[in-house]
Amino acid sequence: MSARKLSIGVLVSGQGTNLQAIIDATSSGKIDASIKIVISDNPNAYALKRAEDSGLPSKVLKRSAFKTKVDFEEAAVGVLSEHGVELVCLAGFMRILGKTLLRAFPMRIINIHPALLPAFPGLNAQEQAFDYGVKVTGCTVHFVDEKTDHGPIILQEAVTILEEDTVASLKAKILKKEHEAYPKAIKLFAQGRLKIENRRVCIMP
Ligand code: GRF
C-alpha cells in the first residue's frame, strides 16, 4: 500500500459508465486513487448524476461559454489544478484536446477507446469494426498526445465478434471490457509501474 492516494480528475460528456467503473474501483479500495473532480462539457450528462450520487465534486464547463479553445482548456486546467489532480482520465469526453491541457499534464492524461488501436480510431469505432468485418476487436487505454486516439498504449483487451453479434451487442461486450481495463490501467499508473520508452509503455514488475 502506498503512502498516499493518486488524485485523479475525470472528464466526461455522456452516460459515464466508465466514470462509474472508476468510482467503484476507487471507493472499494481496489485502486489506490481518489477522484477529486469530475468535469463535464455537457450540462445534461448522466455522468454528473453519477458523480453527485457518489458525493463527488463536479463542474460543468460548456465550450460555448468560452471564446476560444485555449480559454476553455485554461479553465479546465485551473479546475484540475485547484483540486490537486495528478492524473486526468478522459471517460467518454467528446473533445479533442489541445496544447493547453496536454502541456499542463504531460503524459498524465489517459483515454479509453472502444477498439484495438491503431485500428478504427475516431467516432463509432465499434460500428467501424463491425462493418469492416473483423473477427476480433476490443478496447485500448492509452496516453493522450496531440493526435486523436494515437498516444502510447497502456493496455488492450480483446473481444471476439460472433456470427450472432449486432452493433448493439458488440458495443455492450466492449463496454464491459472497458470497465475492467480502465481501472486496471489507472491502478498501474498509481503504482508507478508505467514506463514510457519511445511509444512503448513497459509495465514494470
Ligand atoms: C466509451 O465507449 C469509451 O470507450 C468512449 O466513449 C464511451 C464512453 O462511454 N471513449 P461512457 O460515457 O463511459 O459510458
Residues whose N, C-alpha, C, O or C-beta is under 5 A from the ligand:
A	BS01	GRF	G14 Q15 G16 T17 N18 L19 A91 G92 I112 H113 P114
